[in-house]
Amino acid sequence: MKKFQKGKHIIIWGDVIESLSEIENNSIDLIFADPPYNIGKKFGDVFYRWKSEEAYLEWSYKWLDLCIEKLKSNGSMYVMTSTQNMSYFDVFLRTKITILSRIIWYYDSSGVQARKYFGSRYEPILFCVKDKKNYTFNTNDILVEARTGAVRKLIDYRKRKPALYNSKKVAGNVWEFTRVRYRMNEYENHPTQKPEALLTRIIKVSSNKDEIILDPFSGTFTTSFIAKKLIRKSIGIEINEEYIKIGLRRLQFTSKYKGVSLKKDRKPLNFPSRKYKETLNLVGEENGT
């Protein structure tokens, strides 16, 4: 495990279980966890696939327990995983923490879709809090345009004094954000990069300035990048050295790493053949943000 720090931001290069164990309990205001989904994605030069679903879940429960320990009493946690595994995460977490919302991140897809079944166009997110009576939710920071009578300037007569319908509201639990695609300004060479808009909403609504945001699977370090932009502190954990270099560059820790200039990799992802993909049966971990 190796730690880099600059100002209010920390990058940890290491295993997630080991790294989380070194963080002080009850010290984190907000956690965003986007772990590997165990569906055979290629991260850098390695595919990550656990030996069995049971092994993946056993590993997941370990880091989930650690994340809960690290949260402050009024802290919040957002957790992602595959649609196949989210039900297991949900059942596990509901006995340990309060799940306030089950969010769907919906996106359109311009790529090839399934032809013999209904292809997936969403990813699930759990919004959890330690104390359902005491947590941060900055309503006014994440209001969206209401598609209601306000657009047509209709009057709400239910109020004591009739008035126009509100033109702003809190978004529901279906969030539509475009996936990060090649040639987008925010694109990094990573297969499961999450959009800045998604992290911006989460960090704005569930944290305040100078509070600590933790991402145990940092990937492209979008969580830390947005945390810095919004004047929060951040801790990002990542096991892949190539992605550590992305974090060092995006957070402006340094312009060189081991004597080599850190430049943005604009190459599109290369997808190997399905035959090769199915021959691998690895136990490992990788990150998604």
C-alpha positions as a Python dict, from the first residue, in 0.01 Angstrom:
ca = {
    (1, 'M'): (0, 0, 0),
    (2, 'K'): (130, 345, -94),
    (3, 'K'): (-21, 683, -11),
    (4, 'F'): (1, 1008, -204),
    (5, 'Q'): (-130, 1332, -55),
    (6, 'K'): (-162, 1687, -174),
    (7, 'G'): (-359, 1942, 25),
    (8, 'K'): (-700, 1801, 121),
    (9, 'H'): (-681, 1502, -113),
    (10, 'I'): (-536, 1154, -62),
    (11, 'I'): (-473, 879, -319),
    (12, 'I'): (-409, 529, -187),
    (13, 'W'): (-255, 266, -413),
    (14, 'G'): (-344, -67, -261),
    (15, 'D'): (-591, -346, -191),
    (16, 'V'): (-932, -217, -87),
    (17, 'I'): (-966, -432, 228),
    (18, 'E'): (-619, -345, 353),
    (19, 'S'): (-658, 23, 266),
    (20, 'L'): (-1000, 62, 428),
    (21, 'S'): (-867, -102, 743),
    (22, 'E'): (-615, 181, 777),
    (23, 'I'): (-882, 456, 769),
    (24, 'E'): (-1016, 580, 1101),
    (25, 'N'): (-1362, 459, 1197),
    (26, 'N'): (-1645, 715, 1203),
    (27, 'S'): (-1439, 964, 1002),
    (28, 'I'): (-1604, 976, 657),
    (29, 'D'): (-1900, 1195, 560),
    (30, 'L'): (-1986, 1035, 225),
    (31, 'I'): (-1888, 715, 47),
    (32, 'F'): (-1942, 637, -320),
    (33, 'A'): (-1863, 272, -394),
    (34, 'D'): (-1859, 145, -751),
    (35, 'P'): (-1687, -196, -727),
    (36, 'P'): (-1608, -440, -1007),
    (37, 'Y'): (-1929, -611, -1113),
    (38, 'N'): (-1777, -958, -1160),
    (39, 'I'): (-1899, -979, -1519),
    (40, 'G'): (-1559, -1021, -1684),
    (41, 'K'): (-1469, -663, -1771),
    (42, 'K'): (-1113, -596, -1881),
    (43, 'F'): (-930, -334, -1676),
    (44, 'G'): (-598, -246, -1829),
    (45, 'D'): (-439, -577, -1924),
    (46, 'V'): (-638, -794, -1684),
    (47, 'F'): (-986, -943, -1672),
    (48, 'Y'): (-1137, -965, -1327),
    (49, 'R'): (-1364, -1259, -1253),
    (50, 'W'): (-1408, -1428, -916),
    (51, 'K'): (-1401, -1807, -896),
    (52, 'S'): (-1767, -1813, -800),
    (53, 'E'): (-2057, -1583, -719),
    (54, 'E'): (-2021, -1686, -354),
    (55, 'A'): (-1655, -1577, -351),
    (56, 'Y'): (-1746, -1241, -502),
    (57, 'L'): (-2020, -1179, -247),
    (58, 'E'): (-1800, -1286, 44),
    (59, 'W'): (-1539, -1033, -66),
    (60, 'S'): (-1805, -765, -120),
    (61, 'Y'): (-1953, -810, 226),
    (62, 'K'): (-1608, -753, 379),
    (63, 'W'): (-1555, -414, 217),
    (64, 'L'): (-1919, -313, 272),
    (65, 'D'): (-1882, -380, 646),
    (66, 'L'): (-1562, -176, 652),
    (67, 'C'): (-1729, 114, 468),
    (68, 'I'): (-2010, 123, 724),
    (69, 'E'): (-1752, 135, 1005),
    (70, 'K'): (-1577, 431, 841),
    (71, 'L'): (-1895, 641, 804),
    (72, 'K'): (-1977, 908, 1059),
    (73, 'S'): (-2303, 870, 1251),
    (74, 'N'): (-2470, 1116, 1009),
    (75, 'G'): (-2288, 984, 702),
    (76, 'S'): (-2428, 862, 370),
    (77, 'M'): (-2322, 589, 130),
    (78, 'Y'): (-2407, 524, -235),
    (79, 'V'): (-2338, 170, -357),
    (80, 'M'): (-2341, 34, -711),
    (81, 'T'): (-2311, -318, -849),
    (82, 'S'): (-2453, -526, -1132),
    (83, 'T'): (-2825, -586, -1163),
    (84, 'Q'): (-2751, -954, -1097),
    (85, 'N'): (-2586, -886, -762),
    (86, 'M'): (-2773, -582, -633),
    (87, 'S'): (-3042, -793, -465),
    (88, 'Y'): (-2773, -962, -253),
    (89, 'F'): (-2619, -625, -161),
    (90, 'D'): (-2964, -492, -74),
    (91, 'V'): (-3054, -780, 160),
    (92, 'F'): (-2711, -766, 326),
    (93, 'L'): (-2714, -388, 381),
    (94, 'R'): (-3071, -348, 502),
    (95, 'T'): (-2981, -529, 826),
    (96, 'K'): (-2690, -294, 894),
    (97, 'I'): (-2783, 48, 758),
    (98, 'T'): (-3093, 231, 636),
    (99, 'I'): (-3157, 218, 262),
    (100, 'L'): (-3348, 537, 179),
    (101, 'S'): (-3364, 507, -199),
    (102, 'R'): (-3311, 248, -468),
    (103, 'I'): (-3195, 453, -764),
    (104, 'I'): (-3188, 360, -1131),
    (105, 'W'): (-2921, 525, -1344),
    (106, 'Y'): (-3074, 508, -1691),
    (107, 'Y'): (-2881, 572, -2012),
    (108, 'D'): (-2948, 530, -2380),
    (109, 'S'): (-2716, 312, -2580),
    (110, 'S'): (-2596, 374, -2933),
    (111, 'G'): (-2398, 50, -2933),
    (112, 'V'): (-2503, -303, -3020),
    (113, 'Q'): (-2798, -422, -2814),
    (114, 'A'): (-2913, -776, -2734),
    (115, 'R'): (-3122, -945, -3003),
    (116, 'K'): (-3260, -1245, -2818),
    (117, 'Y'): (-3336, -1086, -2482),
    (118, 'F'): (-3395, -738, -2337),
    (119, 'G'): (-3058, -565, -2313),
    (120, 'S'): (-2968, -367, -2003),
    (121, 'R'): (-2977, 11, -2020),
    (122, 'Y'): (-2950, 92, -1653),
    (123, 'E'): (-2739, 37, -1343),
    (124, 'P'): (-2876, 28, -987),
    (125, 'I'): (-2757, 246, -698),
    (126, 'L'): (-2845, 215, -329),
    (127, 'F'): (-2861, 537, -125),
    (128, 'C'): (-2795, 447, 239),
    (129, 'V'): (-2761, 641, 564),
    (130, 'K'): (-2650, 544, 914),
    (131, 'D'): (-2918, 749, 1087),
    (132, 'K'): (-3243, 809, 899),
    (133, 'K'): (-3320, 1104, 1128),
    (134, 'N'): (-2984, 1274, 1090),
    (135, 'Y'): (-2813, 1291, 752),
    (136, 'T'): (-2718, 1552, 491),
    (137, 'F'): (-2957, 1616, 203),
    (138, 'N'): (-2905, 1953, 36),
    (139, 'T'): (-3236, 1975, -147),
    (140, 'N'): (-3183, 2316, -304),
    (141, 'D'): (-2851, 2213, -457),
    (142, 'I'): (-2993, 1941, -681),
    (143, 'L'): (-3334, 2069, -796),
    (144, 'V'): (-3434, 1986, -1153),
    (145, 'E'): (-3692, 2132, -1390),
    (146, 'A'): (-4039, 2002, -1302),
    (147, 'R'): (-4240, 1870, -1595),
    (148, 'T'): (-4565, 1983, -1440),
    (149, 'G'): (-4824, 2253, -1474),
    (150, 'A'): (-4554, 2512, -1411),
    (151, 'V'): (-4440, 2479, -1771),
    (152, 'R'): (-4794, 2556, -1887),
    (153, 'K'): (-4838, 2819, -1616),
    (154, 'L'): (-5123, 2630, -1451),
    (155, 'I'): (-5254, 2737, -1112),
    (156, 'D'): (-5237, 2508, -808),
    (157, 'Y'): (-5570, 2567, -631),
    (158, 'R'): (-5490, 2324, -351),
    (159, 'K'): (-5295, 2593, -170),
    (160, 'R'): (-5461, 2837, 68),
    (161, 'K'): (-5351, 3110, -169),
    (162, 'P'): (-5360, 2978, -529),
    (163, 'A'): (-5026, 3005, -706),
    (164, 'L'): (-4832, 2869, -1002),
    (165, 'Y'): (-4702, 2517, -971),
    (166, 'N'): (-4338, 2492, -863),
    (167, 'S'): (-4102, 2486, -1158),
    (168, 'K'): (-3829, 2299, -967),
    (169, 'K'): (-3833, 1970, -778),
    (170, 'V'): (-3607, 1703, -635),
    (171, 'A'): (-3531, 1437, -895),
    (172, 'G'): (-3702, 1102, -850),
    (173, 'N'): (-3516, 774, -825),
    (174, 'V'): (-3469, 735, -1202),
    (175, 'W'): (-3167, 938, -1310),
    (176, 'E'): (-3089, 990, -1676),
    (177, 'F'): (-2723, 1070, -1742),
    (178, 'T'): (-2533, 994, -2060),
    (179, 'R'): (-2264, 730, -2030),
    (180, 'V'): (-1906, 848, -2077),
    (181, 'R'): (-1809, 776, -2435),
    (182, 'Y'): (-1494, 807, -2641),
    (183, 'R'): (-1433, 1164, -2766),
    (184, 'M'): (-1623, 1321, -2475),
    (185, 'N'): (-1403, 1572, -2292),
    (186, 'E'): (-1424, 1379, -1965),
    (187, 'Y'): (-1339, 1043, -2125),
    (188, 'E'): (-1052, 842, -1976),
    (189, 'N'): (-929, 505, -2101),
    (190, 'H'): (-1138, 295, -1861),
    (191, 'P'): (-1425, 53, -1937),
    (192, 'T'): (-1669, 158, -1663),
    (193, 'Q'): (-1608, 529, -1608),
    (194, 'K'): (-1900, 706, -1439),
    (195, 'P'): (-2014, 1049, -1564),
    (196, 'E'): (-1916, 1364, -1381),
    (197, 'A'): (-2283, 1471, -1373),
    (198, 'L'): (-2375, 1162, -1170),
    (199, 'L'): (-2107, 1224, -909),
    (200, 'T'): (-2184, 1596, -900),
    (201, 'R'): (-2544, 1527, -797),
    (202, 'I'): (-2442, 1277, -530),
    (203, 'I'): (-2168, 1492, -378),
    (204, 'K'): (-2375, 1810, -383),
    (205, 'V'): (-2679, 1657, -216),
    (206, 'S'): (-2506, 1436, 43),
    (207, 'S'): (-2209, 1639, 161),
    (208, 'N'): (-2103, 1992, 252),
    (209, 'K'): (-1789, 2196, 186),
    (210, 'D'): (-1473, 2061, 352),
    (211, 'E'): (-1633, 1727, 438),
    (212, 'I'): (-1455, 1401, 348),
    (213, 'I'): (-1561, 1194, 47),
    (214, 'L'): (-1431, 837, 15),
    (215, 'D'): (-1424, 627, -303),
    (216, 'P'): (-1287, 276, -234),
    (217, 'F'): (-1280, 187, -607),
    (218, 'S'): (-1156, 506, -763),
    (219, 'G'): (-1085, 400, -1121),
    (220, 'T'): (-1056, 727, -1311),
    (221, 'F'): (-1087, 925, -985),
    (222, 'T'): (-1401, 1109, -1096),
    (223, 'T'): (-1528, 1113, -737),
    (224, 'S'): (-1211, 1281, -612),
    (225, 'F'): (-1204, 1515, -911),
    (226, 'I'): (-1559, 1638, -845),
    (227, 'A'): (-1496, 1652, -469),
    (228, 'K'): (-1205, 1887, -532),
    (229, 'K'): (-1412, 2096, -772),
    (230, 'L'): (-1687, 2131, -511),
    (231, 'I'): (-1441, 2217, -230),
    (232, 'R'): (-1461, 1886, -46),
    (233, 'K'): (-1182, 1664, 86),
    (234, 'S'): (-1129, 1325, -73),
    (235, 'I'): (-975, 983, -25),
    (236, 'G'): (-949, 760, -329),
    (237, 'I'): (-840, 394, -317),
    (238, 'E'): (-723, 213, -630),
    (239, 'I'): (-530, -112, -691),
    (240, 'N'): (-432, -59, -1057),
    (241, 'E'): (-119, 151, -1108),
    (242, 'E'): (-236, 275, -1448),
    (243, 'Y'): (-543, 429, -1287),
    (244, 'I'): (-336, 571, -1001),
    (245, 'K'): (-157, 772, -1269),
    (246, 'I'): (-493, 904, -1392),
    (247, 'G'): (-572, 1017, -1038),
    (248, 'L'): (-236, 1187, -993),
    (249, 'R'): (-292, 1378, -1317),
    (250, 'R'): (-661, 1467, -1271),
    (251, 'L'): (-606, 1592, -916),
    (252, 'Q'): (-290, 1775, -1024),
    (253, 'F'): (-63, 1598, -777),
    (254, 'T'): (222, 1585, -1026),
    (255, 'S'): (295, 1617, -1397),
    (256, 'K'): (536, 1320, -1401),
    (257, 'Y'): (534, 968, -1263),
    (258, 'K'): (856, 767, -1245),
    (259, 'G'): (1013, 1021, -1479),
    (260, 'V'): (741, 991, -1744),
    (261, 'S'): (501, 1275, -1826),
    (262, 'L'): (141, 1210, -1730),
    (263, 'K'): (-71, 1271, -2037),
    (264, 'K'): (-433, 1191, -2103),
    (265, 'D'): (-475, 868, -2298),
    (266, 'R'): (-726, 937, -2576),
    (267, 'K'): (-718, 586, -2722),
    (268, 'P'): (-1053, 408, -2745),
    (269, 'L'): (-1091, 86, -2551),
    (270, 'N'): (-997, -238, -2723),
    (271, 'F'): (-1241, -523, -2677),
    (272, 'P'): (-1087, -872, -2709),
    (273, 'S'): (-1272, -1169, -2849),
    (274, 'R'): (-1542, -1341, -2647),
    (275, 'K'): (-1353, -1668, -2676),
    (276, 'Y'): (-1051, -1520, -2495),
    (277, 'K'): (-1272, -1352, -2240),
    (278, 'E'): (-1440, -1675, -2143),
    (279, 'T'): (-1112, -1859, -2083),
    (280, 'L'): (-1022, -1640, -1787),
    (281, 'N'): (-1138, -1721, -1435),
    (282, 'L'): (-956, -1475, -1213),
    (283, 'V'): (-990, -1370, -855),
    (284, 'G'): (-918, -1000, -831),
    (285, 'E'): (-1064, -658, -792),
    (286, 'E'): (-1087, -346, -998),
    (287, 'N'): (-1259, -18, -992),
    (288, 'G'): (-1525, 169, -1175),
    (289, 'T'): (-1549, 538, -1104),
}
